[in-house]
Amino acid sequence: MFIVISVMLAGIAVGYLLRRWKLRFIHGLILTLIWLLLFLLGLEVGTNETVVRQFGNLGLEAFILASAATLGSVLAAWLLWVSFKRKSIGK
C-alpha cells in the first residue's frame, strides 16, 4: 500500500511541476489505460473457474449492488467533471 501511495504522490508532484505545459495526450492515455484495466479485470474474472462456477449463486442482489456502485461512481465522476467545466468556463 505504501508503494501505491508513493507512486500517486510522485505523480501529483510531477503534475505540479509540469502544470504549465500543455500535455494534451494525457486525457487519451488515461482513457486508454482505464479501458485496458477494465478489460484485464474482466479477463481475470473470466479465467477464474471458481468465480465463473459461482456466477449462478451470486444472485440478483450482488448484481444490483455492483450495478449501483458502478452507476454511483459514474454519476459522481460526471458531476465532478461538470463542476470543473463550469468553473473553467467562468474564468
C-alpha positions as semicolon CSV with decimal commas, in nm:
position;residue;x (nm);y (nm);z (nm)
1;M;0,000;0,000;0,000
2;F;0,289;0,233;0,073
3;I;0,416;0,185;-0,283
4;V;0,077;0,275;-0,432
5;I;0,050;0,592;-0,225
6;S;0,412;0,684;-0,303
7;V;0,354;0,645;-0,678
8;M;0,039;0,857;-0,656
9;L;0,220;1,130;-0,461
10;A;0,506;1,122;-0,713
11;G;0,251;1,168;-0,992
12;I;0,100;1,464;-0,811
13;A;0,445;1,619;-0,767
14;V;0,536;1,571;-1,135
15;G;0,196;1,706;-1,238
16;Y;0,251;2,011;-1,022
17;L;0,591;2,072;-1,178
18;L;0,453;2,031;-1,531
19;R;0,131;2,225;-1,475
20;R;0,230;2,499;-1,719
21;W;0,287;2,257;-2,007
22;K;0,004;2,164;-2,243
23;L;0,002;1,784;-2,221
24;R;-0,294;1,720;-2,449
25;F;-0,222;1,348;-2,493
26;I;-0,270;1,272;-2,121
27;H;-0,651;1,253;-2,141
28;G;-0,642;0,998;-2,422
29;L;-0,370;0,799;-2,249
30;I;-0,566;0,785;-1,923
31;L;-0,885;0,681;-2,103
32;T;-0,699;0,406;-2,291
33;L;-0,539;0,277;-1,970
34;I;-0,874;0,271;-1,789
35;W;-1,028;0,065;-2,072
36;L;-0,728;-0,167;-2,066
37;L;-0,756;-0,213;-1,689
38;L;-1,127;-0,290;-1,717
39;F;-1,058;-0,544;-1,991
40;L;-0,784;-0,710;-1,785
41;L;-1,012;-0,721;-1,481
42;G;-1,278;-0,894;-1,691
43;L;-1,016;-1,133;-1,827
44;E;-0,903;-1,217;-1,475
45;V;-1,260;-1,282;-1,359
46;G;-1,339;-1,485;-1,671
47;T;-1,038;-1,712;-1,627
48;N;-1,109;-1,775;-1,258
49;E;-1,301;-2,104;-1,260
50;T;-1,428;-2,060;-0,904
51;V;-1,584;-1,723;-0,983
52;V;-1,733;-1,845;-1,311
53;R;-1,882;-2,154;-1,143
54;Q;-2,036;-1,939;-0,869
55;F;-2,199;-1,683;-1,102
56;G;-2,536;-1,850;-1,054
57;N;-2,502;-1,838;-0,676
58;L;-2,406;-1,474;-0,665
59;G;-2,764;-1,381;-0,728
60;L;-2,959;-1,074;-0,815
61;E;-2,857;-0,888;-0,500
62;A;-2,487;-0,896;-0,592
63;F;-2,569;-0,778;-0,945
64;I;-2,778;-0,490;-0,811
65;L;-2,507;-0,386;-0,563
66;A;-2,235;-0,395;-0,829
67;S;-2,451;-0,205;-1,077
68;A;-2,548;0,057;-0,820
69;A;-2,185;0,107;-0,716
70;T;-2,076;0,146;-1,077
71;L;-2,361;0,381;-1,158
72;G;-2,288;0,587;-0,846
73;S;-1,921;0,616;-0,940
74;V;-2,003;0,719;-1,296
75;L;-2,258;0,973;-1,174
76;A;-2,017;1,121;-0,918
77;A;-1,739;1,145;-1,178
78;W;-1,975;1,311;-1,426
79;L;-2,093;1,564;-1,166
80;L;-1,733;1,642;-1,075
81;W;-1,646;1,685;-1,444
82;V;-1,942;1,919;-1,499
83;S;-1,845;2,118;-1,189
84;F;-1,488;2,164;-1,312
85;K;-1,603;2,254;-1,662
86;R;-1,835;2,524;-1,528
87;K;-1,558;2,671;-1,314
88;S;-1,313;2,674;-1,606
89;I;-1,569;2,838;-1,838
90;G;-1,636;3,110;-1,581
91;K;-1,269;3,218;-1,575
